[in-house]
Amino acid sequence: MSAATLLVELFTEELPPKALGRLGEAFAAGLEAGLAKRGFLSDGSARTGYATPRRLAVSITGVRAATEPKAIEVKLMPVAVGLGPDGNPTPALRKKLAAAGLEGIDPARLKRRVDGKAETLFADTVSPSVPLAEGLQAALDEAIAGLPIPKLMSYQLADGVTTVQFVRPAHGLVALHGAAVVGVKALGLAAGRVTHGHRFQGARDIELANAGEYAARLEGEGGVVPGFAARRAAILEALRAAAAREGATLGPEPDCEALLDEVTALVEMPTVYTGRFEREFLDVPPECLILTMRQNQKYFPLFDAGGRLTERFLVVSNLRPADPSRIVQGNERVVRPRLADARFFFETDRRTKLADRVPQLASIVYHGKLGSQLERVERLRKLATRIQMNLPRGAVGMPYADRAALLAKADLVTLMVGEFPELQGIMGKYYTAADDEEPSVVRAIEQHYWPRFAGDQLPDGDVSIAVALADRLDAMAGLFSIGQVPTGDKDPFGLRRAALGVIRILAERRLDLDFHDLVRLATEPFHGKAATEIEDFVYDRLRGYLREMGFTAHQVEAVVSQRPARLDQVRGRLDAVAAFAKLPESEALAAANKRVKNILDKSGRSEAVDPSLFAQEEERRLHAAIAAMAPGVEEKVASAQFEPALVALAGVRADVDAFFDKVLVNAEDLAVRGNRLALLTGLERLLNRVADISRLAA
């Protein structure tokens, strides 16, 4: 069958920009998958997806005009059901053959084979060739149905009767296989060969001669860069060049990623222009100006070589006039009121001290079942202070942890945070600094929200750490106590992020804090409810955190299954487990430990070992080996030398092997049996002092 390039384009009204990238990829991948499973793609077929504000499209090379006929085997039914005593087909078999298009087939041509428990009839046949129009119609329907549409729109077709649902009203459908139109339909549209250029500065209608010229003609005649990735790369290159001409930078480019994706989804003919605003606006905290420009205006603020915000910004326009001055002036005129609002909010907020705003938190509901933000602040004060007592500087910073917790949420009632919730903590930092609060309190106001996302920086200093931990632990304690537990992919209160924040702060700041004690303190106001569930939840997050570091599931479980209290020591224990797993003795000791655990789980553990009850030399040697090794292992564990402690256990392997070869644990004499169980209890305790190495044998 002949193969050619296939082009499919859906032309629509403006698609939602934040979803465009996902929609474009899903449309292209869905069509490719639908055609592949139906046998229309050649070995070298390759797809190219396109997505602009007004179209979703895909080009696939090497698409066959029809599928190849293929020999297939059809399973029919058990012989006992399909053939009568005379060997002729039963009515049930005739009906099955008719449904499969095999009427009149000679029963002697049917194959017999045991399938499961019964002898079954099979027939050899050839699947008919399927034309591309039929296969593409099915693949297109599937691709459209599978799009990750954030919200469907209902609209009427031109007939004024038919209602269609799609992400936005669709106005055109192109389907070309080489030079031929493929007769498919979608969303009430019949396929043709006409696409459309830029709304204002491109050819209105572009009649395509063949599928292969789509991208070149759309860009050349239509003024549209159809590829999302190509358009994004062109915008980024233009932004960098414009910034360089101004002797400036875009700032940290990861901070621009989301905005870059959004403007790529807003323009078809990207052009970058430079605008300016009055320097006096720079007296406002830069975060406020940056946020209003990026979030509200979709501008890219520029920074000087020292990373300081300048009075210049870049605009990505969808127009390319001969004289762009009106575009630049228009954007400069639009941004001024926004910046003036930010300045007004900032200056107005500063007239009232942040501490004087705290009582207003009583009017803000934290949760219907957990009271107001002010009630939560009182819990945070107590919890942060108690955490602070156990941090390195101890009582030195106690009043500051209390003060920081008192003020931590007060910026929620400011005008600036009311307008830009993303500035929580950041504005509190500026306002407390203006109020001459203690520097550690100022830092804690901002940093108690850290880390805000994966890889974000951690709070620094005892006061910041105490309030950050208190904030997350109280959130988990309160919400778990009323049953607001994350389920599936739903986590409306960000508790998974809170748990990971606790893990990162304790582990990466290497804090000598007992995790169980922290959970106990956090759940006290809620009568200790859900403490175990919170621990389970955090340990589950800890497993994922450690797996991302490259440790195996068995290694992680060897440590986490012991529910360690010191999360700062977990990495050291895991490194020790990984080193131990490389020893030649590790496999045997892990298996032995698993055997010991199984015996003790079944027969019970005992503590008192009486050497006078030893009946065999292997018992005495194992007991002596444990007694000799235990003090050194304990000393190493106490000083966090986990790898030497675990590696040292290899020395007990020979005595363990000998014990299990020669000694019957479940002796008839109950006293001897109990003594041997006590010996194994001591062995288990020694082997598991760093990690449950039996998990390595799982």
N, C-alpha and C positions, 0 to 999 in steps of 0.2 A: 504494500500500500504506500502511496506517495505521502511524504511528510513535508510540512512547511511550518513557518512561524505562525502562531495563533496570537491574536490581540483581542482582549476583552476590556472595554471601558464602560464604567457607569458614570454618567455626567449628572451632577446634583447641584442643589443649592449649597451654600456654605456649610461645610461639615464642622462639627465641634472641634476646635483646635487641640484641646488636651487629649483627645482620643484619636486624632488623625493617624499618628504613627502606628498605633495598634490596629486600627481599622485597615490601613493599607497593607500591612504585613499579613493580617488574617485573611484578607480577600485574595491576595496572591497565593498564599500557602494553601488556602482552601480549594481554589480552582486547580492548582497543580496536583494536590492529593486526590481530588475527585477524578481527574483525568487519568492519573497514574493507576489507581485501583481498577479502572475500567479498561486498561490496556491501550491507551491512546498515545503514550509517550515512548519515544525512542530511547535507546541507551544513553545518548549524549544530550538529551533534553535539558535545558536550563531555563530558569524563570528570571524575569526582571520585574519587580514591582514598582508601581508609580502611585503617588498620592499627593494631591494638591488640595487646596481648600474646596475645590469644586469637582473633584473626580477621584475615583479609585480605579486603577487599571493594572493589568498584568500582561506581559508578553512572554510567551513560552516557545522556545525553539523545538524543532523536531517533533511536531504533533502530527499524528497520522490522520488521514482523511476518514479512515474507518479501521476498526479493529480487525486483526487477523482471525480467520476461522481457527478454532483450536479443539483438538481432541480432548474430550472430557469423559469421566466415568460418573454415571448417575446411580446413586444408591436408591433401590426401589423398596423392597420390603422383605420380610422373612420368607423363605421358600414355602413353609407350611401355610402361609397366608396367601401367597401369590399364585401357587400352582395347586390344581385339584389332584385327586388320586389318579386321574388319567394323564396327568402331566400338562394339561391345557391351562391357559391363564384363567384365573378367577375374575369375576367382575371387578373386584378391588384392584387387581393388577392392571386390567384394561383401563380403568379410570386413571390410575397413576401414570400409565404409559401415555395416555392421551394428554394429560396435563403437562408431561415432559416433551410433547411433540414427537412421540415414538410409536404412534398408532401402527398396527399391522406388523410390528417386528416379530420375527420368528422366535418363539420361546427357546429354541435350541441355541440361539445366539446370545442368550442371557448367560452371564457368568455367575457362578456360585462361589461364595467364600464365607468362612466363619467370621462374623462380626459381633464381638461381644460373646454372648452365650448361644446365639442362634445362627444357623446357616442362612445367608442373605443373598438376595438376587441383586445383580448390578448389570447395567447396560452401558456399552460404549457408544458414544455419539460425538457429533461435532457441533460446537457452539457456533451459531451463525455470526456473520460479520455485522457489526453495529456501526452505523454511520456517525460521523462526528457530531452532527446536529443533535442526535438523540443523546449521546454521551455528554456533550457540553451542556445541554439543557439540565440534565440531572445534576452535573457537577456545579453548575451555576446556582441552581436552587439550593443545594447544600451549602455552598460557600456563603451565600447571602444569609441563610438561616443561622449559620455558625458565627456571624460577625459579633464581636464584643461591643454591642451597641449600648451606650450608657442609658439612653432613654429613647423609646420609639415615638415617632410622630405619626399621626393619622392624617391623611389628606386625600382629597378626591381627584380622580383622573379627569381628563378633558371631557369625558362623556357626562360628567356631572352626577353620576350614579355610583360608580365603582369606588370603593374606599381601599386605600393601600396603606400599609404601615412600613416605614423605614426610618433610618436615623434622620434624614432630611428628604424633602421631595426630590425625586429623580426626574430628569428631563431628557435624557438621551442614553442610548445603548449602542455601543459599537462592538461588533464581533466579526473579525476578519481572519480567515485561514488562508495565508498567502494573499492572493488578490480577490478571493471569493468571500462574499458575505455568508456567514453561517446563520441559518434561520432559527434563531432562538429568541425567547421573550423573557422579560423580567420586569417586575413592578409595573405591569401594564404597558411596557414599551417593547416595540419590535426592533430587532437589531438592524443597524445600517452601517455606513462607512464614514459618516460625518462626525467629526469632533469639533471642539470650539476652543478658541484662543482666549487670551486675556480679556477681561470684561471691557476695558477701556482702550488698551493700547495694542491689541492683537487682532488678527483676522477673526471675524465672528464665526464663520463656518470654514472648516478645512476638510475637504473631501479626500480621503486617503485612498491611494491607488492600491496599496498593499500594506500588510501588517508591519513590515520591517521599517517603514519610513515614519512611524508614529512619533518617536521621541524627537527626531531631527526636525520634522516639519512643525511640530507643536512649539518647539523652542524658536525655530527660525521665523516662522510666519505668525505663530500665535503669541509670541512673547512670554511663554510659560516654560519654566524649568520643571519637567514633570516628576523627576525622581526625588523622593524625600531626602535621601542621603546626599545626593548631589547638590540639592538646593541648600541643605544645611551646611555642607562644606563650603559652598560659595559664600554664604552669609558670614560664616566664621572668618574666612579669609578676608572678606571686605571689612569686617569689624576690626580685625587686627591691623589691617593697612590704614584704616581711618584713624585708629588710636595712635599708631606710630607717627602719622602726619602731625598729630597734635602733641607729640612728645609725651604720650600718656600710655596707660595700659587699661585692659578690661578688669584688672584686679585678678584675684584667684579664679581661673576659668571654671573649676568645678562649681563655683557659686552661680555661674551663668548657664549651666547645662539646661535646667528646666526652662528658663526663659528662651534660650536658643531653640529648643524643641518647639516651644509655643509659637514663636514668630515664624519659624519655618512652616508651621501649619496655617499661618495667617496670610502669607504672601505667595504669589505665583511668579512675580517678576521682582526679585529682591534687589533693592538699591539702598545704600547706606548714606545717611546725611548726618552732619554734626550740628548740634544746637548748643545754646548757652543760656545760663540764667544768672541772676545777680549774685555777686559774691557774698552779700550779707546773709543769704540763706545758709551759708556754711557755718553760721553760728549755732544752728540747730544740730543736735547729735547726728552724725552721718548715717547711722542705721536707719533713722526715720526717713531721710531723703532718699537713700538707696532703695528702701522698701517701697516708697510711694512711686518712685520712677520705674522700678522693675515690675511691681505688682499692678499698679493702676494704669501706667502709661506704656508699658512694654518697652521702655528705653533701657539702654546700656550705659550706666554712669561710667565716667572715666576717672582714673586715679593717677596721681603723680608717681615718680620713681620711689618715693618713700611709702607708698600705699595709702596716701591721704586722698580723700575725695576732692575732686576739682569741680569747677562750675560748668563743666562741659559734659555732654551726653551724646550718645549716638542713637539715631532713629533708623529702623529698618522699614522702608516704605514699599508699597506695592505699586508705585508709580515711578516713571522715569521721564519727567518733562525736560524740555530744553533748558528751562530756567527753574531750578528747584527752590528759589528763594521763598516762594509763597509756602511751600511745604515746611521749610525750616522755620519761618516766622510763625506759621500756624501752630507748630508743635511747641515752640518757645512760649507762645501766648497761652497755650493750654496748660503747660506745666506750672506756670507761675502760681495760679490759684491753688494748685495742689500743694506746692511747697509753702505757700502762705498759710494754708490750713495747718500744715505740720508745725510751722513756727508758732502759730496761734495756740495750738494744743500744748506745745512745750512751754511757752511763756506763761500760759494760764495755769498749767499744772504746777509750775514752780512756786506759785504764790501760796500754796498750801503745803506744809511739811508732810512728808509721807507718813510720819508717825501719827499725825492728826487725822489721817484718812482711815486708820485701822478700824475704828468703830463702824464705818460704813460697810465693812465686810459682813456685818450682821444681816444686811439686806440682800446679800447674794447667796443663793442656794447652791451649796456644793453638790448635794444629792438629796432627793426627797426623803430618804430614809437615814441620811447621815448628817443632816443639819446644815448649817450655814458655813460659809468660808471662815467666819470668825470662830466658830466652834472648832473647825479643823485647825485653825492657827493655834488655838490653845493646846490641842493635842501635839502639834508639831513642836511647840516650845518645850514641852515636857520631854518628848522623845529625843529631840536634838540635844538637849542639855544632858540627858543620861548617856547618850552616845558619846558626847564630847568628853565626859568624865573618863571614858575608857580609851581615848585617843592619846597620842604621845605627850602632848602638852598638858593634858589633864585639866586640872582646875584653873590653870592660867587663862584659858579662853572661855570658861563657862559662861560668864555674863554675856559674852559676845554671841555665842550660839543661841542663847535665849533671845537676844535682841534681834539677831538676823532672822530667826524664825518668826518673831512678832511682825517684822516688816516685809517678810518674803512675798506675801500675796497682796500687799497694800496697793501696788501699782495697777491691780485689776480695776480699781475704781477711778483711774485717771482717764482723761480725755484721749490721750495718745494711745493707750492700750485698748481703750474702747473702740478706736478706729482701726488699730492694727494689733490684733491679739498676738501676732507673731513676736511682738516686742516685749512680751512679759519677761520680767527679770532684767532685760536690757535697760528699760526705762527706770526700773527701780534702782538700778546701779547709778544712773545719772542723778536721779532725784535725791537719793541718800547721800551721794557725794556733795551735792549742793547744800544739803542740810548738815554737813560737817559730821556725819556719822563716822565711827571707827572704821579704818580701811578694811579690816577683815570682815566687817559687817557688809560693807559696800560690795566687796568681792562675792560674798556668799549670796547676796540678793540675786546677782546674775547667774552665778555658777551652780546654784542649787537645781537648775533645770538641766545641767550637763550630766551625762551625755544625752543629747537630744536625738541622736540617730546612730546607726552603726558606724564605728570609726571616729565618732566625734570626740573632742577632747574631754578630759575628766576634770572634776573640781579639784582645786589645789588649796591646801591648807586645812587645818582641823575644823575651823568654823564652817567653811564651805562644804566639806565632806560630811560633817554631822547633819547639816540641814538637808543636803542632797539625799543622804540615806533615809533620814526621817520622812522626807516628802514621799519617796517611793514605797517605803515600808508601810506608812500609814495608808497610802492609797490601796495597796494590796490587802492590808488588814481590814479596812473598812468595807471595801467592795466584796471581798470574799465572805465577810461575815453576813452579808445580806444576799448572798447567792449570785452576785454579778461576776460569774467566772467566764473567761473566754471559752468559746466553743467553736470548733472548726476554724474557719478563717475570720470569724467575727471577734473583734477585740475593741469595742467602742471606747473603752477607757485607757487603752494603751498599756495594759498590765504586762503583756509580754515584754514590751520595751522597758517598763519599770523594773521587771525582774532582771533583765539583762544588764540594766544600769547598776543594780545592786551588785551583781556578779563582777562586773568590770571594775567598779570602785573598790570592792574588797580585794579582788585578786590582783589587779594591776597597780593599785596603790600599796599593795602588800601590807594590809592592815591587820594587826593582831587583835581581831574582834571575833567573838563567838557568834556565828550565824544563828544558832538556835536561841541564844540569849536575845539577839536583836528581834527575832520574830516574836519571842515571848513578850518583850517590852512593847512592841507595836500592837499586839493583840490584847494587851491588858484593858484598854478602854472598851473593848468589845467582848469582855469576859472570856478571853482566851479562845474565842470561836475560830475555827478554821486554821489553827496554827499548823497542824499537820498537812492540811491541803496546801497551804502557802509554801511550806517547805518542799512538798512534792513538786509543786509548780516550778519553783526556782531550780530544783535539781534537774528537772526535765530541760529547762533552758540551759543549764550548765552542761548537760550532755551535748547539746547542739554546739555550744560555744567551744567545747573541747574538740569535738569532731572536726570543726573548721580549722583547728590547728594542725590537723593531720594525724591525730591518734586514732587507732582502730576502735571499733565499737566494744570489743572485749577489753581492751586496755582501759577505756573510759569507764566501763561498768565495774572493773576491778576497784576503782577508786570511788566513784560516785555511789555505788551500791552501799558503801559504808556510811553514807550520809555525813560527810566530813563537816565538822563545825568550823574549821579554819579554811575558808575558801582561798586565802592567800597561799596556802601550802599545797593546793591541789595540783598545780603545774609541776612542782617539785616531785610530788608522789608519782605523777604520771611519767615524768622523765625516768624515774627509778624503775617503774614497771616496764617501760620500753627497753631499758638497759638490761633488766633481769630477763626479759623474754628472749634476748639474744644468747643467754648462757646455755650450754648443753644440758645443764641440770634442770632448766626451767620447766620443760614439758613434763618430766617425771614428778617434780615437786608440785606442779599445778594439779596433775591428776591425783596425786596422793592427798593434797589438800581437799580436793573435791570429794574424795572417798571418805576422808575424816569428817567432813561436814555432813555427808549423807548419813554416816553412822551415828553421829551425835544428834542430828535432827530426829533420827528414828528412836534411838535408845536413851537420849537425854544426856545433859552435860553434868559433870561433877567437878568440884573444886579441889578436894583434899586428896593429895597423893601420899600414900603410905609406902615407903620403900621396902618395909618389912614384908609386904604382900607380893613383891615381885617374885615370880616363879621361874622366869627365864632370863638368860643373860641379855637378850635383845631388849627387854624392857629396861634393864638397868642402864644399858648403854644409851638408849634413847633419852631416858630421864637425865642422865649425866650430861648429854649433849645439849639438851634444852637448858639445864641449869647453868652450863658454862657459857652458852651463847646469849641468853636472855639479857644479862646486864649490859653487854656491849651494844646489843640491838636497841635497848631502851635508851641508852645514852646517846646513840646516834639519832634516834627519832626525836628525842628531846631537843637536840640541837639542829633539827631539820636536815640532817645528813641522810636523806632517804635512800639515795642510791647505794651508798656503802652498807646501810642497814639491810636492804633487801638482797644485795649481792651476797652478803655474809651468810644468808640463809642457805645458800647452795651447799655449805659445809655439813648440813644435817641430812643430806639426801641419802647417804649410805646407811645411816642408822634407821631412817624411815623405811627404806626398802627392806632392810633386814627384819624390822619389826613386823611388817605386813606379810613377809614370807614365812616367818616362823611362829608368830603369836596369834592365837585365836582370841579376838576381843571379847566375844560373847561366851566367856567361859561359864561352865555350869555353876561354879562357886560364885555366889552373888557378890561376895566381898572382893574377890579377884576381878570379877567383871567390872564392878564399880571403880576399882583402882585403875584399871586399864582405860576406862572412859575418862577418868580424871586426868590421866597421862595424855590422852588425845586432846582433851580440852586445853591443856597447857600448850600442846603442839599447835593447835589451831590458833590460839591467841598469839603465839610467837610468829607463825607464818603470816598472819593477817595484820600484823602490827603496822605495816605501811599500806597495804592494800589487800583486797580479797583475791589472792592469786588463783584461787579455784576458778575464777571467772575466765582465766586464760585458757582453761581446758574445756570451755563451753562449746 
